[in-house]
Amino acid sequence: MDRFVDRADAGRRLGMRLAADPTGKGANAVVAADPSGRGSADASPVAADPRGKGAGPGADAAAGARPGAPTPGAGARPRAPTPGAAAPDPVVLGLPRGGVPVAAEVAQVLGAPLDVLVVRKVGVPWQPEVAMGAVGEEGATVRNPEVVRVARVDEEAVRAGERRERAEVERRALLFRGGRPPVPLTGRTALIVDDGIATGATVRAACAIARARGAARVVVAVPVAAPDALAALRAGPEPDADAVVSLAAPDDFMAVGMHYLDFRQTSDEEVIRILAAETGG
């Protein structure tokens, strides 16, 4: 298994994948996940199939644009551009904390602005590492009904967890941005970056936030992900993401940290430093 040295290494590789578009449109082109779902971190770039006929997990990330539809709390969903067409200029959005060092490298490679989308996993009360949902800025809420059912968590406990994590979202948004307003997303491509995807709950909440802020297109990009989580992001007539990019999606995926040599926890201070350097604050 080819592992990333650390999050910065993963971010540089991911940024190069996003920039190395064979059409020459760089970050403005639609890029799909590795069609086999098994790509290594050094796999060659894969561009979106204009016909949406790619095979395997993640191939439907190349599917065509879909009509806009209402999103709760967000008004009408913007219409996404057709595959292969130039998308609006990107804003790289890291998911704190671990996604921010990855996103910083992607933003540097692409020459794009960097910001955060603050999202918090809502864990099962007696097994907090297992996500039964997520909450984020702009009132975004995502639930994993299967986890709630299997873990037998009642509605009161679910809502209590959501309230607790929502308070933490507000605290972290203020802490990380230092009072600065979010980078505007209206009419732009929201490029959501994390250090990996296991269940996808937090990423789905981030997609909802980006939609609420008026992003014309939402793209999720990660170094590694569980194949079923990637497929879920593009499932249904109104998928969470317009496209997904993952350098690796191994069939035997177990945990994000297994794909890094150095997966030490990212601190609040590091996130603040990275964002301050980006804004000159």
N, C-alpha and C positions, 0 to 999 in steps of 0.2 A: 504494500500500500504506500503510495507516494504521499507523504505528509507535508504540510506547510511548516516552515520554520516557526513563524509566529503570525500574529494578525497583520502586521505590516507587510510581511512577505505575501500573505494571502491577498491583501488589498492591491499590491502591485500587479500580481498575476491577473486578478479580476479586472483591474483597470485596463491592462493590455488586451484582455479578451474583448472588452467592450469597445476599445478603440480600434482593434484590428478587424474592421468590417470590410469584407471583400468588395462592397459596393463603393467604398471610398467616402461614405457619409459619416464614418466614425460613430460617435456617441448618439448621433441623430438617427441612426438606422435601427430597425427592429431586430433584436437578437433573440434567439431561442435557446433553451437548454439543450444539452447534449441529447440527441434523439435516442441513443441507446440506454440512457439513464445510468451508464457505467463509466462515463468519461473520467480520465485521470486529470489531475491539476494541470498537466501539460498538453492536454488535448488541443487540437487545432480549432480555430474559431468556427462556429456554426451560425450561418445566417438564417433568418426566417424563411420558410417555404411559402411563396406567395399563394400557393393553392391550399395550404393548410393540410397537406397529405402526408407529412412526416410520420414515421412509425415510432412506437415505443413511448415510455414515460416522458412527459415534458414536451413531446413533439407538438402537441396542440397549442403550445405557446406561440406558434407561428400562425395561428388562425387569424382570420380577417377581423377588421374592425367591427364592432357591434353597435347597434343603435343606442342612443342615450336612454336612460331610465331613471326614475326618481330614486334617490337615496335618502333614507330617514335623516332629517336634520341637515341635509346638504343641498336640497333643491334638485334641479334636473342634473343628471350626470352628463358631463360633456361628451361629445362624440369623438371617438378616437380616430386617428388617421388610419388609412388603409395600409396593409403591410407593404413594406418597401418604400413607402413615401417618407419624406423627411418629417420627423417628429419635432415638436417645439424644443427649445433649448433646455437642457437638463439641469435639475438641482439635485445634488447628491445628499441623501438623507440617511444618516446613520442611526441605528437603534441602540440607545445607551443600555449598558455601557460598552459591552464587547464589540458592538458593531461600529463604534465610532472610529477606532484606529484603522479598521478596514476601509471605512468610507473616506477617511482622510486621504489615504493613498489613491483610492479611485478618483477622488476629486482632483488631486494633483495631476494624475495622468491625463484626465479628460479636460483639465483647465476649467472646471465647473465649480460653482459655489457650493459650500458645505453647510449643512444645518443638521439638527436632530429632530426626530419624531419620538416623543417620550411615550413609551408604552410599558405597561407592567403586566406580567403574567399573574393570573389568579390561580393559585395552587389549591389542590385538594387539602382540606384542613389538617389531616393527619399524615399527608404525604405531599408537602408543599412543592417538591420538585416536579410533580405531575400536574400539568396545566389543565384545568377544567374550563379555562377561558382567559381573556385578557381585556384590559381597559387602557384607554389612552386619551390624549388631548382631544379637544373638540367633542367630548362626550362619547367617543367611540367605545363600543362594547362588543365583544365576540365571545360566544360560548361554545364549548365542545360538549354537545349533549350526550355523546356516547360515554365520555369520561364521567360526566355527572351521573349518568344512569348506572354504570358499572360500579362506581365508587359509592353509590347510594347517598349522595349529598343532597340534603333538602334545600328548598328554595330560599329559606331564611339564611342558611349558611352560605349559599352562593352569593346572595346579595350583600351579606356582611363582608365577605372577601372582596367583592367589587368595591364597596365603599372604602375599605381600608386601603386598597391599592390605588384608588382614584385620588385619595388625599396625597399619596406618595407621588403620583404623577404630577400633581400641581406643584409640590415642593421641588421636585427635580427639574421641572421645566424652568422655574424661576432660578434655581441654582445654576443650571448648565448655561443658560443664555445670559445670565447676569442682568436681567431686565431688558435685554435687546428684543425687538420684535422678531418673529419668525421670518425667514426668507420667503417672499411671496411665491406662490405656486400657480396662481391663476394663468391658465393658458400655456403652462410649461409641462415638461416631462418630469414627474417625480420618480427619481431613481432610488429606490429603497434598498439599503445595504445592511446586512447583518453578518456576523461571523459564521453563521450556519443556521439551518432550519431543522428542527426535530419534529415537533407537532404542527407548527405553522400558526398557532393561535396569535402570537404577538405580531407576526408579519401581517396577518389578516386585519388586525386592528389598525396597524400602520397604514395599510391600503385604504381603509375607511377614512382615516384622518386626511390623507392626501386627496381623496375624492372631495371631502367636505371643504377643503381649501381651494378647490377649483382646478386641480391638475387636469390637463387635457389628456394625459396618458400616464399610466402607472406601470412601472417596470420594477420587478424584484430581482436583485442580483446578489448572489451569495457564493462563497467558495465551495461549500458542500451542503448537501441536503438529503433528507430521506426522500426516496422517489415518490412515495404516496403523498407526502406533504406538497411536493412540487405539483403533482397532478391535481390536488385539491385546490390549489391557487388558481388553476385555469379551468375548473369544472363548472358546468352549468351554463345557462344562457347569459348570465350576468356574472362572470368570473371576478374574483377579487383583483387580479392583476391582468393587464393587457398583454404582458409578456413576462417570462421568467428566464433567468440566466443562472446556471449553476456549473461551476467547473467540474464538480464530481457529484454523482448521485448513485453511490454503490448499492447494489441489491442487499448487501449484508450490513447496511448502515445500523449502527447501534447508538452512537453518541457523537455530538459535534467535536468534543475535546479529543477524541481518539484520532482525529485527522490533523492535529497540531503537535509539534514537538514541544512548544512552549505555549501553554494555554492558561497561564496565570491570570487571575482576576484583574480586570481593568478597574481602576479606582475612579471615584468622582473627580478627584484632582486632575487625573490625566485627561478626562473628558473636557473639563473646564479649560485646561491648558491648550488642548487641540483646537477647541472652538475659539478661544481668545486669539490664538495665533492666526486663525483664518480671518477673523474680523478686524484684527489689529487692535483688539481691546486689551 
